[in-house]
Amino acid sequence: MSSRILVVDDLLPNRRLLEAKLKAEYYEPITAESGMEAIQKAKENPPDVILLDVMMPEMDGFETCRKLKEDPITADIPVVMVTALSDVEDRVEGLNAGADDFLTKPINDLALFARIRSLVRLKSMTDELKLRDQTGEQLGASAEVNEKMNNMTGAKVMVIDDDVTQAQQINTKLKEFGVEVDIMSDPAEAVKLSEEKDFDLIIVSTQLQADDGLHLCTHLRSQEKTRNTPLLIIIEDDDTDLLVKGLDMGINDYLITPIDSNEVTARVRIQVRRKKYQDALLEKDQQNLSMAVKDGLTGLYNRHYLNSHLPRMLSSALKSGKPLAVAMLDMDHFKDVNDTYGHQSGDEILKQLSERITRNVRPADLVSRYGGEEFVVVMPDTTLHQAADVAERLRRSIESEPFIIPVDPGTLSKTISSGLSVSVDGDTMEKILERADKGLYHVKNTGRNKVAVYSDS
């Protein structure tokens, strides 16, 4: 499917020219002749990139861009301002309004389409992360979140540049905004530092004496630690070929020499904001994934995870010939806790029980809340005798230490019952769990507070 590009210009010849160029590159262009029309079209059917003219009647491009970035529906759409204005002040104003780039007419087609390709890739990655978070709130919908994203205080930036004066200019300006800057003149040392420290942005000069700047960027992109770290290159004004190569290989942004301090601030703020936004989406994605496999009350793996993971553990055990033990645990007379002391006390006891189970098993063991007050512990490479020792140690731990509850009398003594089973040839998840459950059932019917193994004999 072709990427959709919204062209915004009040002059028909300009719209027609860009529309023709985009079609020739197999993009799907749509057009708008005013800022208000652009905002409406962007909200109704968000494009992948917006090419926005600055000089328009009624609402200029700066104001249009600000309104697009303030609306959570359109905030993530990359905007490239296309204008005859060429002063650095105009470029900085556009970047501060939220634009991703500011291209001056007459436009160099190679640079324009390299920038579009770069921004389309970026938009696709952000859209994928947002798609995983469909059930959550849109991060851009909160003014508080937007303010946090725009705040550069504490951001970590590395500058790789052997031009001491230029590097210090960047450092001085960014420190005004609370940015932590590491200046590195040796590319090898810079790569080493990038593997040890997390950065929100790495700025690389393409005029290094000891290395090829783009080659260094390629290396940074290939490393796991810096694969998704925004990269900004410093280039000479007329080096369009280098810029196109950089954008096509995944560079996020660029600065033109001689650099302007205010433009440094504007471009760094854009990249830091985007990094924070993507980090927040990734964190929320991890939280959603955790919620899908973890029990909300105890933090242990849930039954769904157990049902997915246990068959693989069992198959691995059977192939290797090593035993796999399963313990099914149940708190004795737990219903009495809820009936007498309330569900809050019951929840507290289950959380404390979960912690005690985890403390008494190995990191390699799988602990799952099976349902209610029932728990399952899967122990790889564990014989029945060893599993019985673990279950007995846990039983004594529960029996000897009262649980803390939020109501009088403040503590409550409880016990657990356990059933054990160990893998045999031809076993399935259902069979090994059923044997452990029958062992547990036997304990419940013969006095509780014990450990038992079910036997077919």
SULQUI-V564282 format. One record per residue. N is the residue number from 0. RES is the residue in one letter. SS is DSSP state (helix for helix, strand for strand, loop for the rest). BURIAL is + if it has 24 or more other ideal C-beta (glycine too) atoms within 12 Angstrom, else -. D_FIRST is the distance of its C-alpha to the first C-alpha in Angstrom with 2 decimals. Layout:
n;res;ss;burial;d_first
N;RES;SS;BURIAL;D_FIRST
N;RES;SS;BURIAL;D_FIRST
This chain:
n;res;ss;burial;d_first
0;M;loop;-;0.00
1;S;loop;-;3.83
2;S;loop;+;6.57
3;R;strand;+;9.07
4;I;strand;+;12.53
5;L;strand;+;15.67
6;V;strand;+;18.51
7;V;strand;+;21.94
8;D;loop;+;25.00
9;D;loop;+;28.03
10;L;loop;-;28.48
11;L;helix;-;26.68
12;P;helix;-;27.02
13;N;helix;+;25.34
14;R;helix;+;22.35
15;R;helix;-;22.15
16;L;helix;+;22.49
17;L;helix;+;19.73
18;E;helix;+;17.41
19;A;helix;-;18.25
20;K;helix;+;17.83
21;L;helix;+;14.33
22;K;helix;-;13.28
23;A;helix;-;15.14
24;E;loop;-;13.10
25;Y;loop;-;9.75
26;Y;loop;+;9.11
27;E;strand;-;9.12
28;P;strand;+;12.77
29;I;strand;+;14.89
30;T;strand;+;18.60
31;A;strand;+;21.67
32;E;loop;+;25.25
33;S;loop;+;26.90
34;G;helix;+;26.67
35;M;helix;-;27.18
36;E;helix;+;24.45
37;A;helix;+;22.02
38;I;helix;+;23.12
39;Q;helix;+;22.81
40;K;helix;+;19.25
41;A;helix;+;18.22
42;K;helix;-;19.96
43;E;helix;-;18.70
44;N;loop;-;14.95
45;P;loop;+;14.64
46;P;loop;+;12.53
47;D;loop;+;11.63
48;V;strand;+;14.52
49;I;strand;+;17.43
50;L;strand;+;19.46
51;L;strand;+;22.82
52;D;strand;+;25.96
53;V;loop;+;29.22
54;M;loop;+;31.82
55;M;loop;+;31.20
56;P;loop;-;33.89
57;E;loop;-;34.55
58;M;loop;+;32.11
59;D;loop;+;31.37
60;G;helix;+;28.39
61;F;helix;+;30.32
62;E;helix;+;31.04
63;T;helix;+;27.54
64;C;helix;+;26.17
65;R;helix;+;28.87
66;K;helix;+;28.09
67;L;helix;+;24.36
68;K;helix;+;25.44
69;E;helix;-;28.11
70;D;loop;+;25.87
71;P;loop;-;24.39
72;I;loop;-;21.38
73;T;loop;+;20.43
74;A;loop;+;22.42
75;D;loop;+;19.69
76;I;loop;+;17.52
77;P;strand;+;18.38
78;V;strand;+;20.47
79;V;strand;+;21.53
80;M;strand;+;24.65
81;V;strand;+;25.16
82;T;strand;+;28.82
83;A;loop;-;31.98
84;L;loop;-;33.77
85;S;loop;-;34.62
86;D;loop;-;37.17
87;V;helix;+;36.59
88;E;helix;-;37.63
89;D;helix;+;34.79
90;R;helix;+;32.27
91;V;helix;+;33.81
92;E;helix;+;33.81
93;G;helix;+;30.08
94;L;helix;+;29.45
95;N;helix;+;31.90
96;A;loop;+;30.13
97;G;loop;+;27.08
98;A;loop;+;25.09
99;D;loop;+;23.40
100;D;strand;+;24.56
101;F;strand;+;26.75
102;L;strand;+;26.31
103;T;strand;+;29.19
104;K;loop;-;29.17
105;P;loop;-;29.27
106;I;loop;+;25.96
107;N;loop;-;25.51
108;D;helix;-;22.11
109;L;helix;-;21.93
110;A;helix;+;22.71
111;L;helix;+;20.33
112;F;helix;+;17.18
113;A;helix;+;18.48
114;R;helix;+;18.91
115;I;helix;+;15.44
116;R;helix;+;14.02
117;S;helix;+;16.68
118;L;helix;+;16.06
119;V;helix;+;12.31
120;R;helix;+;13.50
121;L;helix;+;16.27
122;K;helix;+;14.41
123;S;helix;-;12.25
124;M;helix;+;15.67
125;T;helix;+;17.37
126;D;helix;-;14.95
127;E;helix;-;15.46
128;L;helix;+;19.18
129;K;helix;+;19.28
130;L;helix;-;17.61
131;R;helix;-;20.52
132;D;loop;+;22.86
133;Q;loop;-;21.94
134;T;loop;-;25.58
135;G;loop;-;27.02
136;E;loop;-;27.59
137;Q;loop;+;25.17
138;L;helix;+;26.80
139;G;helix;+;26.30
140;A;helix;-;28.20
141;S;loop;-;31.57
142;A;helix;-;33.54
143;E;helix;-;35.47
144;V;helix;-;32.40
145;N;helix;+;31.20
146;E;helix;-;34.72
147;K;helix;-;34.76
148;M;helix;+;31.45
149;N;helix;+;32.84
150;N;loop;-;36.13
151;M;loop;+;36.37
152;T;loop;-;39.74
153;G;loop;-;39.88
154;A;loop;+;36.66
155;K;strand;+;37.15
156;V;strand;+;36.24
157;M;strand;+;37.22
158;V;strand;+;37.92
159;I;strand;+;38.23
160;D;loop;+;40.21
161;D;loop;+;43.57
162;D;loop;+;44.22
163;V;helix;-;46.52
164;T;helix;-;46.75
165;Q;helix;+;43.00
166;A;helix;+;42.38
167;Q;helix;-;45.22
168;Q;helix;+;43.87
169;I;helix;+;40.63
170;N;helix;+;42.71
171;T;helix;-;45.09
172;K;helix;+;42.44
173;L;helix;+;40.37
174;K;helix;+;43.55
175;E;loop;-;44.29
176;F;loop;+;41.42
177;G;loop;-;42.52
178;V;loop;+;40.06
179;E;strand;-;41.41
180;V;strand;+;41.09
181;D;strand;+;41.84
182;I;strand;+;42.53
183;M;strand;+;42.35
184;S;loop;+;43.55
185;D;loop;-;43.42
186;P;helix;+;39.89
187;A;helix;-;41.21
188;E;helix;-;42.77
189;A;helix;+;39.64
190;V;helix;+;37.57
191;K;helix;-;40.35
192;L;helix;+;40.32
193;S;helix;+;36.54
194;E;helix;-;37.10
195;E;helix;-;39.88
196;K;loop;-;38.65
197;D;loop;-;35.56
198;F;loop;+;34.22
199;D;loop;+;31.92
200;L;strand;+;31.35
201;I;strand;+;32.51
202;I;strand;+;33.38
203;V;strand;+;33.89
204;S;strand;+;35.73
205;T;loop;+;34.62
206;Q;loop;+;38.27
207;L;loop;+;39.82
208;Q;loop;-;42.92
209;A;loop;-;42.70
210;D;loop;+;39.03
211;D;loop;-;35.77
212;G;helix;+;33.86
213;L;helix;+;30.39
214;H;helix;-;31.73
215;L;helix;+;33.02
216;C;helix;+;29.66
217;T;helix;+;28.12
218;H;helix;+;30.90
219;L;helix;+;30.35
220;R;helix;+;26.64
221;S;helix;-;27.74
222;Q;loop;-;30.27
223;E;loop;-;29.64
224;K;loop;-;31.60
225;T;loop;+;29.74
226;R;loop;-;26.24
227;N;loop;+;24.87
228;T;loop;+;27.59
229;P;strand;+;26.50
230;L;strand;+;27.78
231;L;strand;+;29.09
232;I;strand;+;30.59
233;I;strand;+;33.47
234;I;strand;+;33.27
235;E;strand;-;35.33
236;D;loop;-;34.33
237;D;loop;-;33.80
238;D;loop;-;32.07
239;T;helix;+;28.57
240;D;helix;-;27.94
241;L;helix;+;28.78
242;L;helix;+;26.58
243;V;helix;+;23.49
244;K;helix;+;24.36
245;G;helix;+;24.88
246;L;helix;+;21.63
247;D;helix;+;19.66
248;M;loop;+;21.76
249;G;loop;+;21.13
250;I;loop;+;23.84
251;N;loop;+;23.35
252;D;strand;+;25.70
253;Y;strand;+;28.64
254;L;strand;+;32.12
255;I;strand;+;33.89
256;T;strand;+;37.57
257;P;loop;-;40.00
258;I;loop;+;38.33
259;D;loop;+;39.00
260;S;helix;+;40.01
261;N;helix;+;38.35
262;E;helix;+;35.02
263;V;helix;+;35.44
264;T;helix;+;35.88
265;A;helix;+;32.89
266;R;helix;+;30.42
267;V;helix;+;31.95
268;R;helix;+;31.81
269;I;helix;+;28.04
270;Q;helix;+;27.46
271;V;helix;+;30.07
272;R;helix;+;28.69
273;R;helix;+;25.19
274;K;helix;+;26.89
275;K;helix;+;28.98
276;Y;helix;+;26.08
277;Q;helix;+;24.15
278;D;helix;+;27.50
279;A;helix;+;28.18
280;L;helix;+;24.91
281;L;helix;-;25.67
282;E;helix;-;29.23
283;K;helix;+;28.31
284;D;helix;+;25.97
285;Q;helix;-;29.02
286;Q;helix;-;31.22
287;N;helix;-;29.07
288;L;helix;-;29.09
289;S;helix;-;32.82
290;M;helix;-;33.37
291;A;helix;-;31.74
292;V;helix;+;34.24
293;K;strand;+;37.20
294;D;loop;+;39.96
295;G;loop;-;40.05
296;L;loop;-;43.84
297;T;loop;+;44.87
298;G;loop;-;41.85
299;L;loop;+;42.34
300;Y;strand;+;39.70
301;N;loop;+;39.35
302;R;helix;+;39.96
303;H;helix;-;36.30
304;Y;helix;+;36.12
305;L;helix;+;39.43
306;N;helix;+;38.30
307;S;helix;-;35.25
308;H;helix;+;37.16
309;L;helix;+;40.63
310;P;helix;+;39.72
311;R;helix;-;38.32
312;M;helix;+;41.45
313;L;helix;+;43.66
314;S;helix;-;42.04
315;S;helix;-;42.45
316;A;helix;+;46.08
317;L;helix;+;46.93
318;K;helix;-;45.52
319;S;helix;-;47.43
320;G;loop;-;50.57
321;K;loop;-;50.78
322;P;loop;+;51.69
323;L;strand;+;49.39
324;A;strand;+;51.29
325;V;strand;+;50.19
326;A;strand;+;52.16
327;M;strand;+;51.75
328;L;strand;+;53.39
329;D;strand;+;54.49
330;M;strand;+;56.43
331;D;loop;+;59.73
332;H;loop;-;60.50
333;F;helix;+;57.43
334;K;helix;-;57.61
335;D;helix;-;60.93
336;V;helix;+;59.25
337;N;helix;-;56.92
338;D;helix;-;59.74
339;T;helix;-;62.31
340;Y;helix;+;60.50
341;G;loop;-;57.23
342;H;helix;-;53.59
343;Q;helix;-;53.19
344;S;helix;+;55.87
345;G;helix;+;54.19
346;D;helix;+;50.88
347;E;helix;+;52.74
348;I;helix;+;54.48
349;L;helix;+;51.28
350;K;helix;+;49.73
351;Q;helix;+;52.92
352;L;helix;+;53.09
353;S;helix;+;49.56
354;E;helix;+;50.61
355;R;helix;+;53.75
356;I;helix;+;51.97
357;T;helix;+;49.56
358;R;helix;-;52.54
359;N;loop;+;54.34
360;V;loop;+;51.65
361;R;loop;-;49.86
362;P;loop;-;46.43
363;A;loop;-;45.29
364;D;loop;+;46.30
365;L;strand;+;43.85
366;V;strand;+;45.19
367;S;strand;+;43.66
368;R;strand;+;44.71
369;Y;strand;+;44.97
370;G;strand;+;45.81
371;G;loop;-;48.45
372;E;loop;+;51.11
373;E;strand;+;50.11
374;F;strand;+;48.64
375;V;strand;+;47.72
376;V;strand;+;48.24
377;V;strand;+;46.89
378;M;strand;+;48.85
379;P;strand;+;47.73
380;D;loop;-;50.51
381;T;loop;+;53.14
382;T;loop;-;56.13
383;L;helix;+;57.57
384;H;helix;-;60.51
385;Q;helix;+;58.32
386;A;helix;+;56.19
387;A;helix;+;59.45
388;D;helix;-;60.57
389;V;helix;+;57.35
390;A;helix;+;57.62
391;E;helix;+;61.31
392;R;helix;+;60.76
393;L;helix;+;58.17
394;R;helix;+;60.52
395;R;helix;-;63.31
396;S;helix;+;61.09
397;I;helix;+;60.17
398;E;helix;+;63.77
399;S;helix;-;65.34
400;E;loop;-;63.22
401;P;loop;-;63.00
402;F;strand;+;59.75
403;I;strand;-;59.52
404;I;loop;+;58.88
405;P;loop;-;58.60
406;V;loop;-;61.61
407;D;loop;-;65.27
408;P;loop;-;66.56
409;G;loop;-;63.73
410;T;strand;-;63.50
411;L;strand;+;63.29
412;S;loop;-;64.09
413;K;loop;+;61.86
414;T;loop;+;61.53
415;I;strand;+;58.92
416;S;strand;+;59.06
417;S;strand;+;57.14
418;G;strand;+;56.41
419;L;strand;+;55.47
420;S;strand;+;54.10
421;V;strand;+;53.17
422;S;loop;+;50.90
423;V;loop;-;52.43
424;D;loop;-;51.23
425;G;loop;-;48.87
426;D;loop;+;48.11
427;T;loop;-;45.11
428;M;helix;+;43.94
429;E;helix;-;45.55
430;K;helix;+;48.85
431;I;helix;+;49.28
432;L;helix;+;48.49
433;E;helix;-;50.81
434;R;helix;+;53.67
435;A;helix;+;53.24
436;D;helix;+;53.19
437;K;helix;+;56.37
438;G;helix;+;58.05
439;L;helix;+;57.17
440;Y;helix;-;58.46
441;H;helix;+;61.71
442;V;helix;+;62.21
443;K;helix;+;61.70
444;N;helix;-;64.34
445;T;loop;-;66.84
446;G;loop;-;67.18
447;R;loop;+;63.84
448;N;loop;+;63.50
449;K;loop;+;63.40
450;V;strand;+;61.19
451;A;strand;+;61.18
452;V;strand;+;59.70
453;Y;loop;+;59.18
454;S;loop;-;60.89
455;D;loop;-;60.74
456;S;loop;-;64.40
